[in-house]
């Protein structure tokens, strides 16, 4: 290993790491979509031994998030003008640019499902209060006053609980980080840390459901963060990095039982896979060719929207129609992707523009004070 702080880079012109992260994000979204499609329409395909791909996709999202958020905080905070408000605006724009259009589509699809089937599961959670609570990221909340603050996911959109966990992690970690590097912000950030801290702390070792779903997701997120910190201090050569990644993937596949992917003992193996991929791609430059890079970017750019809406689309098809099989499965996956592509055009692909606009308004407001 060669130790050099400046060797690590996410510059696309220098290596494949950034493109690889985009590729992993796109793959994770497709794994969740296809995995749920298998469960709905071709359940006989569901493996009895191998881990469920939809759960592995969720785990990948948390690893990638931990890595990128830590990178963002560490790198951008070098600018003295970058603080918690700027970070909040960027995360707000990234999340809500995708969430608001997705919730609108979910409401429409669920409304049709209720009209045609009177499905009791969707009907139970299809309320204005539940939608508002989801906009405020109160689904999956853990902390004081659970009866008042903990809400279910809106309608049929059960994957939204993971989004709330991510949001609370963002604000909790950022509040702690900026209290450390910007001590004058402590009085402002302490209440934020107190309110948003209980959910991440719960998900250090706790689960979302009694069966263990979601167990230790913040621990895994921190694993992604540690990968970035390790990359900052040293960069591993290609061959040993690939070996670590392959061994981690082999071990996870062997030890992860179907339906029991959320186990703390498995997370070091996933972290090893991720570490190896990041380290290996620091010394390669084959994914950043214009055509390949554009293709990867295309799928990555709507991955968040796909994650948000695919389950509702599939649940509607499963509930309204009695048809099952490979054709329905393929159609549901294709429709989910097409809807997500359309939503991304009006939503998540504009998050940087939205963030810039909000930051400009913030600067203008400060100038008038």
Secondary structure, 3 states (H helix, E strand, C coil): CECCHHHCCCCCCCCCHHHHHHHHHHHHHHHHHHHHHHHHHCHHHCCCCCCCHHHHHHHHHHHHHHHHHHHHHHHHCCCCCCCHHHHHHHHHHHHHHHHHHHHHHHHHHHHHHHHHHCCHHHHHHCCHHHHHHHHCCCECCCCCCHHHHCECCCCCCCCHHHHHHHHHHHHHHHHHHHHHHCHHHHHHHHHHHHHHHHHHHHHHHCCCCCCCCCCCHHHHHHHHHHHHHHHHHCECCHHHHHHHHHHHHHHHHHHCCCCCCCCHHHHHHHHHHHHHHHHHHCCCCCCCCHHHHHHHHHHHCCHHHHHHHHHHHHHHHHHHCCCCCHHHHHHHHHHHHHHHHHHHHHCHHHHHHHHHHHHHHHHHHHHHC
